[in-house]
C-alpha cells in the first residue's frame, strides 16, 4: 500500500472531521456519541513551536509508525489555525494569507520532513520542508514524496546521522577541522566524524555538491582558500573523488588535471609579493605606505610621493576632494605635489594604463575644486609661483639677520633656545626652537649635521628623536614657503639625509603592558600625570603643546566641561575596539587664550588624521585647513 496515500487519506479525513463542531450526548449504556452540528471557521491564529508544543492549543496524538516511517500530527484545537511555524528560535514558515491546519512530521533514520496543509479560501495545498543541520529547507512536493517512497523501501539501517557541510558556517560537532598552509596557500580539511554521513556541501545559499545516491557520501573535504574565499574543493568519497573549482563566483566540476593546474597557479600567485591598492591623500600622506622626497624648485616647494613595494595607487585625494581616479586596472606610479605656501596647488600623476603605457596627467586647484589641465597650464602656474617666490626671497633677504644661529643639538644654548623633552606617540623626543633669529647651522659637538645652502635657507625649529637620551634622528623644519622638512639619520658616526626612516623610528618607540584612556582637557595650562603641556612660539606665534605621556591614550577632547571630539569605534570579530586617539595637539594663543587648535590623531592602521578647530562666538567649531592657516597667519600680527 502506498504510504503517502495512507497519510494523505488520514490527513484529509482528520481535516474534514476537524471542521465540524462536535456535540456530545449521552448514549446507550452510559456511553457518548458524537453528532456533527456545523462547519467551524478557523479564525484564531497561533504559532506552532515544534521544539516546545503548547498542548493547551494544539492536539498531538501519539506518533504512528508504518514501514519504519514515524508520523506525528499537530492539530490546532477549536477555532485555532497555524499562521506561523517555528523550531525553537528559527522560523520555518509564516503567512498572513494562508491558514495551516494541520501540520505533521514524517521521519525515518536521520531524514525528517515537515508537511503543512495550507488553506486559502476554498483552495488547499500541501507543502514540504526537509530538516537540515541548521534549519528547515523548502523542498519541491514531488521530490519530497519520491524521497519518502524511497525511505519506505529502504531496510532499517544502523543509526548514522546524515549531515551537510556549510563552508560559511561549519558545525564543529560533526567535523574534525584541520587548518594549515600549503606553499603559502591557506587550507582547511574537514574530516567527517564517526557515525556521520556527509551527503551535501554548501557555501551559504549556494549548493556545491550533493550526493546522487543514498549509498554515496563524503568522508573528507579539503578546501583551498584565496584570502577568506574558498577557491578549490577536493572531496574524498566512499566511492571515488570529486573536484570543484570556484570560477568567477560559480562552482563547477573539474577534472583531476584541471584541479592540479588550478592549485599550482594558486601556489605560484601566493609566492609573489602581496600587492594592495591604496588611496593617496595629499593632505595626510602616510609614511608607512609612501616614500616622500621634499625639495624646492626655484623656491617652489615640491613633494614627490612614491608608493612602497607591494602598493598601487588607485586614486589621489585632497582630503575629501578627488584629484585623480584611475580607471579599472590603472594604477599610479608616482605623484608630484606642488605647493602654494602650505596648500597643494598642482598635482602631476604618473600612472600606468591598462595597455601598459605610462601617462602623465596634470591637475590644478581652481577654487575649491581640482581640474585636469594641459601640461602648458601646469607649467604656467609653476612659473607664476617661481616669480612670486623670487619677490618673497628679495623681501626676506632685506630683513634676514646675518649670519643667523648655530645650534648644537648635543647641548642647546639656553640663552638662544628653548628645549622641551617629551614622548611623542611613545618615541622619546626633544623639541628645540630659537627664542629669536633663525638657525643657519646645526651640529652635534664638532660633528656637522646641517648647514644652510644660502642666505634664504634657514631653519625654524628642530625635532630630535632620541635613543638612550642622545639624538638619533633630526627633523629640521625650514622657514621657506611651505615649511618643508629635512630629515637626517645618524649612522656610523655620521649624519645623512634620508627619505624613509619609518623602520628606524619604530625601533625607538616605547611600549607599555597596559594603556589607560583619558580625556584631554585643553583648559589645562600645565603638565599633568597623563599629559605634557608647554608654551613656546612657532613662526612668531605663541602656541601651547599638549602631548599624551607613555601609557596614556587621549581618546576624548574637551575644553572644560565641553566635549569637542571623541574617538569612533569599529567592530572586528564581534568585539568593539577604539580606533583613534590624539597623540599631539598644538593650540595657537591670542592674548594668552586658546584661539585655534591643530589636532593630530592616529588610528589602528597607524595612519594619522589632522583636525582643525577655531574659537568663535564663545564656542569651538570645526574649521578647514585653509581657514586654520589663515587664522594662524593672523596671529602673527
C-alpha positions, 0 to 999 in steps of 0.5 A, a space after each residue: 500500500 502506498 504510504 503517502 496515500 495512507 497519510 494523505 487519506 488520514 490527513 484529509 479525513 482528520 481535516 474534514 472531521 476537524 471542521 465540524 463542531 462536535 456535540 456530545 450526548 449521552 448514549 446507550 449504556 452510559 456511553 457518548 456519541 458524537 453528532 456533527 452540528 456545523 462547519 467551524 471557521 478557523 479564525 484564531 491564529 497561533 504559532 506552532 513551536 515544534 521544539 516546545 508544543 503548547 498542548 493547551 492549543 494544539 492536539 498531538 496524538 501519539 506518533 504512528 509508525 508504518 514501514 519504519 516511517 514515524 508520523 506525528 500530527 499537530 492539530 490546532 484545537 477549536 477555532 485555532 489555525 497555524 499562521 506561523 511555524 517555528 523550531 525553537 528560535 528559527 522560523 520555518 514558515 509564516 503567512 498572513 494569507 494562508 491558514 495551516 491546519 494541520 501540520 505533521 512530521 514524517 521521519 525515518 533514520 536521520 531524514 525528517 520532513 515537515 508537511 503543512 496543509 495550507 488553506 486559502 479560501 476554498 483552495 488547499 495545498 500541501 507543502 514540504 520542508 526537509 530538516 537540515 543541520 541548521 534549519 528547515 529547507 523548502 523542498 519541491 512536493 514531488 521530490 519530497 514524496 519520491 524521497 519518502 517512497 524511497 525511505 519506505 523501501 529502504 531496510 532499517 539501517 544502523 543509526 548514522 546521522 546524515 549531515 551537510 557541510 556549510 563552508 560559511 558556517 561549519 558545525 564543529 560537532 560533526 567535523 574534525 577541522 584541520 587548518 594549515 598552509 600549503 606553499 603559502 596557500 591557506 587550507 582547511 580539511 574537514 574530516 567527517 566524524 564517526 557515525 556521520 554521513 556527509 551527503 551535501 556541501 554548501 557555501 551559504 545559499 549556494 549548493 556545491 555538491 550533493 550526493 546522487 545516491 543514498 549509498 554515496 557520501 563524503 568522508 573528507 573535504 579539503 578546501 583551498 582558500 584565496 584570502 577568506 574565499 574558498 577557491 578549490 574543493 577536493 572531496 574524498 568519497 566512499 566511492 571515488 573523488 570529486 573536484 570543484 573549482 570556484 570560477 568567477 563566483 560559480 562552482 563547477 566540476 573539474 577534472 583531476 588535471 584541471 584541479 592540479 593546474 588550478 592549485 599550482 597557479 594558486 601556489 605560484 600567485 601566493 609566492 609573489 609579493 602581496 600587492 594592495 591598492 591604496 588611496 593617496 591623500 595629499 593632505 595626510 600622506 602616510 609614511 608607512 605606505 609612501 616614500 616622500 622626497 621634499 625639495 624646492 624648485 626655484 623656491 617652489 616647494 615640491 613633494 614627490 610621493 612614491 608608493 612602497 613595494 607591494 602598493 598601487 595607487 588607485 586614486 589621489 585625494 585632497 582630503 575629501 576632494 578627488 584629484 585623480 581616479 584611475 580607471 579599472 586596472 590603472 594604477 599610479 606610479 608616482 605623484 608630484 605635489 606642488 605647493 602654494 605656501 602650505 596648500 597643494 596647488 598642482 598635482 602631476 600623476 604618473 600612472 600606468 594604463 591598462 595597455 601598459 603605457 605610462 601617462 602623465 596627467 596634470 591637475 590644478 586647484 581652481 577654487 575649491 575644486 581640482 581640474 585636469 589641465 594641459 601640461 602648458 597650464 601646469 607649467 604656467 602656474 609653476 612659473 607664476 609661483 617661481 616669480 612670486 617666490 623670487 619677490 618673497 626671497 628679495 623681501 626676506 633677504 632685506 630683513 634676514 639677520 646675518 649670519 643667523 644661529 648655530 645650534 648644537 643639538 648635543 647641548 642647546 644654548 639656553 640663552 638662544 633656545 628653548 628645549 622641551 623633552 617629551 614622548 611623542 606617540 611613545 618615541 622619546 623626543 626633544 623639541 628645540 626652537 630659537 627664542 629669536 633669529 633663525 638657525 643657519 647651522 646645526 651640529 652635534 659637538 664638532 660633528 656637522 649635521 646641517 648647514 644652510 645652502 644660502 642666505 634664504 635657507 634657514 631653519 625654524 625649529 628642530 625635532 630630535 628623536 632620541 635613543 638612550 637620551 642622545 639624538 638619533 634622528 633630526 627633523 629640521 623644519 625650514 622657514 621657506 614657503 611651505 615649511 618643508 622638512 629635512 630629515 637626517 639619520 645618524 649612522 656610523 658616526 655620521 649624519 645623512 639625509 634620508 627619505 624613509 626612516 619609518 623602520 628606524 623610528 619604530 625601533 625607538 618607540 616605547 611600549 607599555 603592558 597596559 594603556 589607560 584612556 583619558 580625556 584631554 582637557 585643553 583648559 589645562 595650562 600645565 603638565 599633568 600625570 597623563 599629559 605634557 603641556 608647554 608654551 613656546 612660539 612657532 613662526 612668531 606665534 605663541 602656541 601651547 603643546 599638549 602631548 599624551 605621556 607613555 601609557 596614556 591614550 587621549 581618546 576624548 577632547 574637551 575644553 572644560 566641561 565641553 566635549 569637542 571630539 571623541 574617538 569612533 569605534 569599529 567592530 572586528 570579530 564581534 568585539 568593539 575596539 577604539 580606533 583613534 586617539 590624539 597623540 599631539 595637539 598644538 593650540 595657537 594663543 591670542 592674548 594668552 587664550 586658546 584661539 585655534 587648535 591643530 589636532 593630530 590623531 592616529 588610528 589602528 592602521 597607524 595612519 594619522 588624521 589632522 583636525 582643525 578647530 577655531 574659537 568663535 562666538 564663545 564656542 569651538 567649531 570645526 574649521 578647514 585647513 585653509 581657514 586654520 592657516 589663515 587664522 594662524 597667519 593672523 596671529 602673527 600680527 
